[in-house]
């Protein structure tokens, strides 16, 4: 068993060499050759089978290594693609944030302009209504008939004394006061001086004051 183990170790060191030259140089590989150093033919065959099994296992492991390398490359590409997608997602998110802020600012500007426009329109309508009201009031005042008495409202008469005195109206005097002072009547003074309204006398005006006996 020790001899077999040593031989296996030797074969492992040469496992990467081509199979043909190695196996052809081993004892028992030539036709009619006999095992040497006390190694029986059955043990030699087992060692040769172990060597071949090891070579197949190495080949499988190499295939597995290549497969793992391909998987690693795929994972690397997937990771890079994921990183690119993440970067793109961040960029898209930032772009959406920027667009949202811009849309909010635009909405605020439009709303401010709409409020200002609506306020201006309401002010104009209010001013127009106020002006219409003032015009209507002015027209109503101008169309109201005056209450001033005219000469025709007072029926003048010549039935008053033809004798009397003159009087110059002073500040603060009234026609009724003048009539009482000179023993006359307001009506006689109105008829004599053709005064339609007693309050229309003026300071400095000379009046004829009829006096009855």
Rosetta silent file (secondary structure, phi, psi, omega in degrees, C-alpha in Angstrom):
SEQUENCE: XXXXXXXXXXXXXXXXXXXXXXXXXXXXXXXXXXXXXXXXXXXXXXXXXXXXXXXXXXXXXXXXXXXXXXXXXXXXXXXXXXXXXXXXXXXXXXXXXXXXXXXXXXXXXXXXXXXXXXXXXXXXXXXXXXXXXXXXXXXXXXXXXXXXXXXXXXXXXXXXXXXXXXXXXXXXXXXXXXXXXXXXXXXXXXXXXXXXXXXXXXXXXXXXXXXXX
SCORE:     score description
SCORE:     0.000 S_00000001
   1 L     0.000  -35.853  179.190    0.000    0.000    0.000 S_00000001
   2 H   -64.457  -41.024  179.534    2.888    2.373    0.713 S_00000001
   3 H   -62.504  -39.439  179.754    4.314    1.728   -2.714 S_00000001
   4 H   -65.115  -43.027 -179.697    0.942    2.503   -4.296 S_00000001
   5 H   -62.861  -43.108  178.581    0.617    5.739   -2.347 S_00000001
   6 H   -62.303  -40.910 -178.986    4.067    6.909   -3.409 S_00000001
   7 H   -66.975  -37.126  177.890    3.310    6.115   -6.984 S_00000001
   8 H   -63.399  -41.954  178.190    0.043    8.015   -6.804 S_00000001
   9 H   -62.199  -41.147  178.308    1.878   11.091   -5.479 S_00000001
  10 H   -63.598  -39.821 -179.348    4.374   10.805   -8.318 S_00000001
  11 H   -67.912  -34.940 -179.890    1.598   10.562  -10.834 S_00000001
  12 H   -64.384  -36.189  179.913   -0.146   13.635   -9.416 S_00000001
  13 H   -67.005  -25.321 -179.382    3.004   15.713   -9.944 S_00000001
  14 L  -104.597   20.012 -169.308    2.969   14.703  -13.593 S_00000001
  15 L   -71.083  -23.917 -178.003   -0.803   14.993  -14.037 S_00000001
  16 L   -85.574   -7.363  178.137   -0.653   17.945  -16.406 S_00000001
  17 L   -75.013  156.558  178.215    1.627   16.148  -18.854 S_00000001
  18 L   -58.789  149.855 -174.129    0.105   14.505  -21.898 S_00000001
  19 H   -70.551  -38.600 -171.206   -1.290   11.106  -21.276 S_00000001
  20 H   -60.705  -58.429 -175.904    0.432    9.260  -24.118 S_00000001
  21 H   -62.899  -36.447 -178.066    4.165    9.669  -23.356 S_00000001
  22 H   -67.888  -51.913 -175.780    3.693    9.191  -19.624 S_00000001
  23 H   -67.801  -31.221  179.449    1.558    6.097  -19.769 S_00000001
  24 H   -70.772  -23.232 -179.978    3.631    4.569  -22.538 S_00000001
  25 H   -86.963  -13.769 -178.731    6.719    4.899  -20.347 S_00000001
  26 L   -72.388  151.756  176.269    5.116    3.220  -17.351 S_00000001
  27 L   -63.565  147.360 -179.615    5.807   -0.448  -16.665 S_00000001
  28 L    85.107  -11.411  179.567    3.156   -2.786  -18.051 S_00000001
  29 L   -76.754  -31.530  176.445    2.352   -0.337  -20.831 S_00000001
  30 L   -81.296  146.245 -178.563    4.541   -2.332  -23.239 S_00000001
  31 L   -67.025  131.001  176.338    3.180   -5.648  -24.346 S_00000001
  32 L    83.560   -0.059 -178.679    4.650   -8.522  -22.423 S_00000001
  33 L   -78.483  154.053 -178.183    6.369   -6.266  -19.826 S_00000001
  34 L  -113.637  146.076  177.710    6.350   -7.306  -16.210 S_00000001
  35 L   -60.446  146.210 -178.686    5.832   -5.086  -13.173 S_00000001
  36 L  -110.104  167.879  174.323    9.024   -4.091  -11.418 S_00000001
  37 L    55.585   34.208  174.412   10.080   -3.512   -7.817 S_00000001
  38 L    77.652    9.053  178.298    7.525   -5.915   -6.425 S_00000001
  39 L   -86.893  120.484 -179.162    4.480   -4.050   -7.864 S_00000001
  40 L   -74.314  162.269 -178.163    2.004   -6.573   -9.113 S_00000001
  41 H   -65.128  -36.471 -179.838    0.214   -6.103  -12.397 S_00000001
  42 H   -66.104  -38.945  178.242   -3.133   -5.686  -10.687 S_00000001
  43 H   -68.390  -38.259  178.175   -1.784   -2.855   -8.527 S_00000001
  44 H   -63.514  -41.331  177.777   -0.222   -1.222  -11.548 S_00000001
  45 H   -62.661  -39.083  178.527   -3.524   -1.350  -13.390 S_00000001
  46 H   -64.801  -41.666  178.366   -5.225    0.226  -10.401 S_00000001
  47 H   -62.977  -41.850  178.787   -2.638    3.001  -10.312 S_00000001
  48 H   -63.569  -39.566  178.002   -3.088    3.612  -14.010 S_00000001
  49 H   -66.121  -38.777  178.003   -6.861    3.766  -13.569 S_00000001
  50 H   -63.327  -40.137  179.323   -6.428    6.164  -10.658 S_00000001
  51 H   -62.082  -45.913  179.881   -4.187    8.363  -12.790 S_00000001
  52 H   -64.043  -38.772  177.624   -6.701    8.472  -15.584 S_00000001
  53 H   -63.437  -39.858  177.766   -9.483    9.179  -13.101 S_00000001
  54 H   -64.372  -40.343  178.291   -7.401   12.024  -11.702 S_00000001
  55 H   -62.847  -41.693  177.806   -6.829   13.402  -15.196 S_00000001
  56 H   -64.213  -39.628  179.126  -10.558   13.274  -15.897 S_00000001
  57 H   -65.131  -40.873  176.747  -11.248   14.966  -12.565 S_00000001
  58 H   -61.660  -40.723  179.093   -8.705   17.656  -13.367 S_00000001
  59 H   -62.791  -42.590  178.692  -10.362   18.156  -16.735 S_00000001
  60 H   -63.430  -41.687  179.572  -13.750   18.455  -15.037 S_00000001
  61 H   -64.981  -37.840  176.425  -12.341   20.921  -12.522 S_00000001
  62 H   -64.008  -41.549  176.204  -10.805   22.956  -15.321 S_00000001
  63 H   -62.271  -41.097  178.792  -14.159   22.991  -17.077 S_00000001
  64 H   -63.880  -39.798  178.655  -15.779   24.009  -13.816 S_00000001
  65 H   -63.101  -43.915  178.474  -13.193   26.764  -13.358 S_00000001
  66 H   -63.488  -39.084  178.057  -13.869   28.046  -16.866 S_00000001
  67 H   -64.463  -42.012  177.371  -17.612   27.860  -16.195 S_00000001
  68 H   -63.927  -36.473  178.039  -17.152   29.764  -12.936 S_00000001
  69 H   -64.402  -41.379  177.560  -15.061   32.333  -14.787 S_00000001
  70 H   -64.518  -41.758  177.961  -17.853   32.751  -17.318 S_00000001
  71 H   -63.421  -39.869  177.818  -20.404   33.039  -14.513 S_00000001
  72 H   -60.712  -43.470  179.307  -18.143   35.559  -12.788 S_00000001
  73 H   -63.409  -40.990  177.515  -17.957   37.574  -15.996 S_00000001
  74 H   -63.100  -44.085  177.752  -21.729   37.416  -16.353 S_00000001
  75 H   -62.062  -38.823  178.319  -22.175   38.502  -12.737 S_00000001
  76 H   -63.583  -44.798  178.360  -19.714   41.334  -13.321 S_00000001
  77 H   -63.608  -41.002  178.330  -21.639   42.449  -16.393 S_00000001
  78 H   -63.437  -40.512  178.260  -24.907   42.146  -14.493 S_00000001
  79 H   -63.887  -43.748  178.333  -23.445   44.185  -11.628 S_00000001
  80 H   -63.530  -40.700  177.458  -22.208   46.856  -14.021 S_00000001
  81 H   -64.004  -39.919  177.925  -25.597   46.912  -15.743 S_00000001
  82 H   -63.762  -40.535  177.849  -27.291   47.201  -12.351 S_00000001
  83 H   -64.399  -40.386  177.133  -24.971   50.050  -11.415 S_00000001
  84 H   -63.645  -41.758  178.183  -25.726   51.761  -14.715 S_00000001
  85 H   -63.974  -39.652  178.195  -29.457   51.299  -14.114 S_00000001
  86 H   -63.655  -43.106  177.633  -29.060   52.646  -10.593 S_00000001
  87 H   -62.207  -43.577  178.812  -27.152   55.646  -11.912 S_00000001
  88 H   -64.003  -38.017  178.892  -29.796   56.153  -14.585 S_00000001
  89 H   -64.442  -41.165  177.420  -32.530   55.804  -11.956 S_00000001
  90 H   -62.621  -42.373  178.740  -30.834   58.440   -9.799 S_00000001
  91 H   -64.314  -42.122  177.891  -30.531   60.716  -12.799 S_00000001
  92 H   -63.556  -41.098  179.629  -34.181   60.106  -13.710 S_00000001
  93 H   -62.969  -43.997  179.129  -35.215   60.759  -10.113 S_00000001
  94 H   -65.081  -38.936  177.598  -33.242   64.009  -10.021 S_00000001
  95 H   -63.890  -42.460  178.456  -34.704   64.997  -13.384 S_00000001
  96 H   -64.181  -39.106  177.486  -38.219   64.270  -12.114 S_00000001
  97 H   -62.495  -44.265  179.588  -37.528   66.318   -8.987 S_00000001
  98 H   -63.103  -44.496  178.848  -36.281   69.207  -11.107 S_00000001
  99 H   -63.396  -37.655  179.710  -39.302   68.981  -13.412 S_00000001
 100 H   -66.042  -44.180  177.750  -41.619   68.841  -10.404 S_00000001
 101 H   -62.132  -42.715  179.615  -40.039   71.925   -8.852 S_00000001
 102 H   -64.897  -40.325  179.025  -40.212   73.762  -12.159 S_00000001
 103 H   -66.494  -36.650  176.399  -43.852   72.743  -12.668 S_00000001
 104 H   -63.940  -45.764  179.318  -44.683   73.923   -9.132 S_00000001
 105 H   -63.219  -40.605  177.971  -43.011   77.266   -9.736 S_00000001
 106 H   -64.014  -41.369  178.549  -44.771   77.614  -13.089 S_00000001
 107 H   -63.345  -40.434  178.454  -48.121   76.768  -11.469 S_00000001
 108 H   -64.464  -42.392  178.460  -47.500   79.362   -8.743 S_00000001
 109 H   -62.891  -44.716 -179.803  -46.621   82.013  -11.341 S_00000001
 110 H   -64.759  -39.819  179.207  -49.709   81.205  -13.407 S_00000001
 111 H   -65.438  -40.680  178.474  -51.917   81.211  -10.311 S_00000001
 112 H   -62.733  -43.684  179.015  -50.459   84.575   -9.197 S_00000001
 113 H   -65.452  -37.809  179.547  -51.079   86.063  -12.637 S_00000001
 114 H   -66.167  -40.584  178.681  -54.610   84.636  -12.690 S_00000001
 115 H   -65.333  -43.250  179.053  -55.371   86.120   -9.259 S_00000001
 116 H   -63.441  -41.761  179.291  -53.968   89.495  -10.291 S_00000001
 117 H   -64.447  -43.101  179.882  -55.958   89.431  -13.520 S_00000001
 118 H   -66.100  -40.052  178.255  -59.157   88.453  -11.707 S_00000001
 119 H   -63.923  -42.967  177.930  -58.585   91.141   -9.069 S_00000001
 120 H   -62.647  -40.261  179.005  -57.993   93.764  -11.748 S_00000001
 121 H   -64.704  -41.328  178.840  -61.130   92.711  -13.578 S_00000001
 122 H   -64.886  -39.172  178.677  -63.197   92.913  -10.384 S_00000001
 123 H   -64.211  -41.578  179.130  -61.774   96.371   -9.624 S_00000001
 124 H   -63.944  -43.271  178.491  -62.643   97.534  -13.133 S_00000001
 125 H   -62.939  -41.628  178.916  -66.183   96.160  -12.816 S_00000001
 126 H   -64.080  -42.218  178.539  -66.590   97.820   -9.411 S_00000001
 127 H   -63.943  -39.822  179.231  -65.305  101.131  -10.770 S_00000001
 128 H   -64.931  -43.704  178.574  -67.652  100.860  -13.736 S_00000001
 129 H   -64.404  -40.072  178.374  -70.626  100.111  -11.495 S_00000001
 130 H   -63.071  -42.975  179.181  -69.669  102.995   -9.189 S_00000001
 131 H   -64.423  -39.587  177.145  -69.404  105.353  -12.140 S_00000001
 132 H   -62.629  -42.038  178.790  -72.760  104.198  -13.429 S_00000001
 133 H   -62.974  -42.434  178.443  -74.280  104.795   -9.992 S_00000001
 134 H   -64.598  -40.704  178.267  -72.759  108.286   -9.828 S_00000001
 135 H   -63.313  -42.614  179.467  -73.991  109.070  -13.319 S_00000001
 136 H   -64.583  -39.841  178.503  -77.487  107.861  -12.449 S_00000001
 137 H   -66.256  -41.660  179.174  -77.469  109.922   -9.236 S_00000001
 138 H   -63.639  -40.318  179.295  -76.222  112.982  -11.081 S_00000001
 139 H   -67.693  -38.262  179.299  -78.897  112.540  -13.723 S_00000001
 140 H   -65.399  -38.634  179.697  -81.585  112.071  -11.107 S_00000001
 141 H   -68.423  -41.918 -178.343  -80.487  115.241   -9.314 S_00000001
 142 H   -69.471  -28.534 -179.308  -80.303  117.240  -12.520 S_00000001
 143 H   -87.530   -5.613  179.392  -83.721  116.030  -13.652 S_00000001
 144 L   -72.407  131.378 -179.243  -85.401  116.845  -10.313 S_00000001
 145 L   -66.788  139.176  179.353  -87.635  119.900  -10.686 S_00000001
 146 L   -71.813  147.772 -178.934  -86.472  122.947   -8.754 S_00000001
 147 L  -100.602    9.276 -179.109  -88.583  124.103   -5.868 S_00000001
 148 L   -67.369  131.265  177.858  -87.643  127.722   -6.239 S_00000001
 149 L   -73.482  140.773  176.137  -90.714  129.900   -6.312 S_00000001
 150 L  -101.814  173.282 -178.688  -91.064  132.086   -9.333 S_00000001
 151 L   -62.867  -27.486 -178.884  -92.737  135.363   -9.649 S_00000001
 152 L   -74.334  -21.317  179.160  -95.843  133.664  -10.950 S_00000001
 153 L   -71.402  -28.556  176.399  -96.122  131.605   -7.730 S_00000001
 154 L  -100.093  120.121 -178.832  -96.680  134.826   -5.753 S_00000001
 155 L   -81.348  100.144  179.177  -99.756  136.660   -6.931 S_00000001
 156 L   -69.882  150.922  179.957  -98.742  140.285   -6.937 S_00000001
 157 L  -142.664  151.880  176.788 -101.398  142.857   -6.270 S_00000001
 158 L   -93.150    9.828 -179.614 -101.604  146.629   -6.368 S_00000001
 159 L   -85.078   74.818  175.303 -103.724  146.614   -3.241 S_00000001
 160 L  -147.592  155.539 -178.872 -101.182  148.250   -0.959 S_00000001
 161 L   -60.615  137.552 -178.411 -100.826  151.812    0.417 S_00000001
 162 L   -85.947   -9.535  178.073  -99.235  154.132   -2.052 S_00000001
 163 L  -104.700  145.089  179.212  -97.682  156.228    0.684 S_00000001
 164 E   176.742 -158.862 -178.163  -94.772  155.090    2.751 S_00000001
 165 E  -130.038  169.477  175.317  -91.065  155.411    3.335 S_00000001
 166 E  -103.754  153.456 -178.782  -87.878  153.924    1.907 S_00000001
 167 E  -144.526  133.104  176.423  -85.564  151.584    3.767 S_00000001
 168 E   -95.603  123.889 -176.281  -82.064  150.363    2.966 S_00000001
 169 L   -68.547  129.417  176.917  -81.597  146.727    3.952 S_00000001
 170 L  -105.632  167.090 -178.131  -78.868  146.209    6.486 S_00000001
 171 L   -62.264  129.895  177.000  -76.960  143.048    7.379 S_00000001
 172 L    91.987   -6.045 -178.879  -79.047  140.587    9.382 S_00000001
 173 L   -82.811  151.096  175.593  -82.410  142.146    8.582 S_00000001
 174 L  -121.377  162.759 -177.943  -85.369  140.157    7.357 S_00000001
 175 H   -66.581  -35.338  179.422  -88.430  141.264    5.492 S_00000001
 176 H   -69.503  -37.302  178.700  -90.708  140.410    8.395 S_00000001
 177 H   -66.888  -40.256  177.915  -88.526  142.375   10.811 S_00000001
 178 H   -63.627  -39.433 -179.414  -88.527  145.389    8.534 S_00000001
 179 H   -64.461  -42.852  179.962  -92.315  145.192    8.259 S_00000001
 180 H   -66.981  -39.811 -177.849  -92.790  145.137   12.043 S_00000001
 181 H   -63.803  -37.133 -174.689  -90.345  148.018   12.565 S_00000001
 182 L  -106.291   22.023  175.663  -92.138  150.312   10.090 S_00000001
 183 L    53.496   53.449  179.408  -95.710  149.285   10.886 S_00000001
 184 L  -135.690 -172.614  178.604  -96.212  147.499    7.591 S_00000001
 185 L  -124.845  156.124  179.007  -96.818  143.960    6.334 S_00000001
 186 H   -63.383  -39.776 -177.953  -94.649  141.560    4.451 S_00000001
 187 H   -64.825  -42.345  179.888  -97.251  141.208    1.723 S_00000001
 188 H   -63.256  -40.117  179.522  -97.467  144.953    1.170 S_00000001
 189 H   -66.300  -39.370  177.950  -93.691  145.194    0.928 S_00000001
 190 H   -63.232  -46.106 -179.480  -93.605  142.273   -1.508 S_00000001
 191 H   -64.212  -40.201 -176.482  -96.334  143.802   -3.691 S_00000001
 192 H   -70.349  -33.552 -175.997  -94.718  147.223   -3.625 S_00000001
 193 H  -108.132    4.929 -179.253  -91.226  145.962   -4.505 S_00000001
 194 L    52.044   53.767  177.769  -92.261  142.920   -6.580 S_00000001
 195 L  -100.830  113.173 -178.431  -90.403  140.536   -4.282 S_00000001
 196 L   -76.677  -35.048 -178.498  -91.427  136.952   -4.991 S_00000001
 197 L  -124.488  124.198 -177.662  -89.444  135.439   -2.128 S_00000001
 198 H   -60.289  -31.068 -177.095  -88.990  137.280    1.159 S_00000001
 199 H   -79.346   -0.632 -176.811  -85.553  135.682    1.745 S_00000001
 200 H   -88.497    1.283  179.415  -84.213  137.061   -1.526 S_00000001
 201 L   -69.128  151.200 -175.577  -83.618  140.582   -0.218 S_00000001
 202 L  -123.609  155.020  178.593  -79.989  141.679   -0.193 S_00000001
 203 L   -63.001  133.382 -179.871  -77.895  143.993    1.977 S_00000001
 204 L    90.702   -6.559 -179.906  -77.931  147.555    0.591 S_00000001
 205 L   -75.405  136.134  179.538  -81.147  147.045   -1.306 S_00000001
 206 E   -93.767  123.623 -177.982  -83.576  149.982   -1.124 S_00000001
 207 E  -114.510  146.070  170.478  -87.146  148.989   -0.370 S_00000001
 208 E   -93.334  124.247 -176.206  -90.355  150.991   -0.447 S_00000001
 209 E  -106.571  103.783  176.377  -92.242  150.374    2.780 S_00000001
 210 E   -67.224  143.164  179.470  -95.974  151.033    2.364 S_00000001
 211 L  -130.114  127.348  178.477  -97.626  152.378    5.501 S_00000001
 212 L   -89.296  150.246  179.140 -101.294  152.246    6.304 S_00000001
 213 L   -66.562    0.000    0.000 -103.003  154.964    8.319 S_00000001
